[in-house]
Every structure is written in C-alpha cells, then in structure tokens.
Amino acid sequence: MTFLDRALAGADGDWMYRFAASLYPICRSITGDGVRATLRAVGAHLPLTIHEVPTGTAVLDWTVPREWNVREAWIRGPGGEKIVDFAAHNLHLVSYSVPVRARMPLAELRPHLHSLPDRPDWIPYRTSYYDENWGFCLPHRQLEALPEGDYEVCIDAALTEGSLSYGECLVSGRTTDEVLLSAHVCHPSLANDNLSGIALLTALGRALADASPRCSYRLLFAPGTIGSITWLARNRERVGNIRHGVCLSCVGDGAGPYYKRSRQGGAPVDRAFAHVIATRGRGEVADFFPYGYDERQYCSPGFDLPVGLFERSRFGVFPQYHTSADDLSLIAPEHLAESYAMVVEALDVLESDRLLVGTRPHGEPQLGRRGLYQAIGGDAERTDRQMAMLWVLNLADGRHTLLDMAERARLPFRIVRETAALLEQHDLLRPA
C-alpha cells in the first residue's frame, strides 16, 4: 500500500464530525482551562505533548498574557430576569472580559453590548485580548427590544498569572524533513472556524502513524497568533527542518476549496495544493497576503517558512463567520471527509514527487510487446493512464519531477505516480 492508501484510511467524516461536536460546548480563548480541555481531548487520540508557557514570558516581540477563565457571566434586566447568559452560549461574553459586578442604566450599558444589525438573529464573536475591557454579545433584535431601566451585570472571571497552553505531536518518518500541520485552538463554540480544523488534524494524526511516511510530521494545536509566535520563539533551532507546511481551518463545509500560497509563492506545498485543486476542477488558489491565520507568523520574513493555508469557505467571507450561526449545522461529515482527502492528496505529492529518467529515451519504447497497453486497460481511467504513460516517458529526462509531469499532462498526480511505478517495473524508468 502507498502512503496515499494508508493515509486515506483515516478519512472518517462521521468520526471527525462527532469529535468536533464533542468539543463544541467548550469555551476556548487564547489561554485557560478551555484550551487545556480541548488539548486533553486531542491527546486522547494522539501522543500529544502539552506545553505550558508562563505568563510574562517574552516570545519574539510579544509577551505571554495573563490567563483568563470564566465561572459565570450574565445580565439581569430591570425586572430581575437574566436577559443574557454566558451559560446559554459562550459567545455571549466578549473573550477576555475583565471582572465586573455593577448595576447601571441602559445608556451606560449599551457601549458594552455588541450585535449585528445586518444579521439580527445571530450572536457575534468578539474579543478583547490585549485591551482590558468587558462586554456582551447578543442578537440585534434582542438589543433593540431592551427597555429602559437599571441592569445588573456580573462577569465572574479571573485574569491571573498562569500560562499559555499548546499541544504538539511529532510523527517520525524515514527522514528528518518535516511537514508542519497547524490548527488554532482559541475559538469558543464555532464549528467551521476552529473545530473542523482541529478534528481533521486529529484524524490525520491518527492515520499518519500507520502510513509509513517519508517525511516527519509535526502537528501543532495552538492558540491563534500568540500560540504560533510562542512556538516559533521556543523552536528557532528546529524550524530549519520544516520543508513544507499548511494551516487548516474552515474545512467542514462544502464550499471551495480555497488555498492561500505561502510567502514563497512557488514552494512545493503551494504547487501540491494548487495541483489537487486544479484536478478537481473547482476552487481558488490565491497569492500570499499578510492577514489571516497563523500562516502569516510562519511566513514572517525572519522565518519565511513554506506554510500555506487550506480552507473550504474563505475566512472572513462566508456569512456565518465569527457568529453563532457557525454552529454544527454548518459542517457535515461528507465535507470533512472530502477536505481530509484533498489534504492527503497534497501530502502524497510531497511524499512521492521525484526525478526519473527513461532507460530508452531514443524514440518511444514499444509498449505493446511489453503488455503495457493491456496493463492499463479496462478501467474508468484507461484514457488518462494511457496519456500518463506517454507523458511520463517523454518527460522522464532527469529534469522533470512527477509533479512537473502531472501539471503538464493535466492529470491527477496519483495516476502519474502509479504509471511511473509500472514503467519502472518494466525497466523503462530509473531514479535520476
């Protein structure tokens, strides 16, 4: 079995969906017990090492912040009833809100209330990580209906000298060349943006150990921005091993696919994902820009790692992004399984791409007497495989890799790789 076959065995969309659903109620932020609970859940399936980096630690140009945890948070209306309750949905509280216990009129409370006038029934997701403030989020329809009067506000939260948590798993391959696979773990109850990436990466990690990979795979589950910056700061001596990388997020819906190239633009990982998307006949490949997820930290000029971003719906664009509508109904097992398959197909390119040279380059070898036309006949891909054979024989000059051939022939890499293996068996190709 090939790497592709072994890795694809982990494409269990139902399992990924159930795992995402189990993580959905947890309130995550850039630090705190919710992140730890999420990492422990991942660690039940992977040999995950959980790191704790103390508050105040200098990490590049940043400092690890105080740890944030919440016990309860709510607003009571003039009649004494709870009108907003963190226990009902964790998006109701602005992440990193400072502790508050006060009574105030609606006019004083309103600047601390956030809603979406254009999506009046959804709760927005808001944060205040590095600016000590507080606030609540609620549907705009509810905000507009609030009566005048005095409101009681309670935010029983703690900002303490704690630590930042991240998880790391290394799947050793036959070489020390590393593929960095990264998912952020800092969002609360958001299914597509956050949980889909965590679930896919966990499933992939389970399969990689049995896939006999050539490359080594470093799986990183870290809070967005500050987590990847912390990892980079603590692993300067290790980043030289990273040959390829990709961040995974928003992979649970049926849109796209979408891939954002690394800062290098033409790195092997960029070509691999672009090829997978091209052979599927739909999707978008975009040039690098310094906004988004953690790829912008890995691609910062001092590191300039070849790390791209793979998604289905593009962050910040789909209507449910960073709202309560990004719930479990937005993702589906079949979409998670398809996303998983696309990632594995791209990794298969990185695992298998190589240079070959033909042993009979003068004129086209006689394939019929070697039984090669019969060897590739009789299946649904017969025409593609026949053309792949001709392309491989023509381009196997020691200068074109298998990916070069697949791109030139506009054929799936898998078909080109399998065809090349068949030609090697008949002594028509050899490693360059």
C-alpha angles and dihedrals in degrees: 000000000000127000088257093055094047095045094046088058086077094059095114106150093181091056092048091049093049091049092050089048091052090054096043099090094052117106106226129182134160090288138009146068094311091063090048092050089051092049091048089053091052089045090058086070103031135041089253123178110210115209125201116202114192124241111265095032111143110236113181105300092340138075126222104252130226116283117258127209132165130209099177140338130184148143123227119205128225090276093054096252122130107251097174123027129180088206090064095052127353092218087071090081123065104240114253094018112168120239115280134178111171148125118228143157120262092255090060093043097048097077087060095053121090128194142153112247091191092050100038097175098049130087113228124224113235134173138194101187101151102021115069104232140115139227150148132232125215141157112287091231089060093045092053091052096054111123125225116264142084121316129201115222125197126180108169097187135138130219104192144164095268132122147269115249129210134164129223133186126184119201105194118221134187090278136038092238104119135214111203114213113186136186127175119234102188104097124096121219099346114129107191098030101057112352098057090056093046092049094047093047091048092051091047092050090054091054099042094067089062096040097080092227125199092213125055115242124218112196115198125192106184141146112270119270099344091050097053091041089053092049092049092049091052096043107044091130092052103049091080088074093059109104099163137010146170137189116221125210140135091024099136104081131071101249129105129332099234128186127184114203123234120256088264089062099200101049117139090253090054092051092045095054092041089053093049091050092046094052090051090058098228139066139064135270114198133190119250119277125177098247131079131056132340095306087085090061094047088046096048108130095252091060103021092183119180095249123143134180125247122195141147100217111029115247115258093015109075112083096239094054112132094357138102088259088074088085134133091283089067095063129056137191094242092054092048090050092049092049090049091052092051092051091049092048089054091048089050088059090053091046098046109029112118145146120263135180128206119243092210105038097155104091126337113304115244102257099178097066090050091055092240097132088055090046092060099037133096103045135095091259096051096121093045092050093049091052090045090056092053094045093048093050091048097047099038093105099125092260102074122068124210089261090053088054094047092050093047093047093041089228130133112273091234092062092048092047093049092046091051090051090053092051090050089055088057093049093246093119136037134178112279 
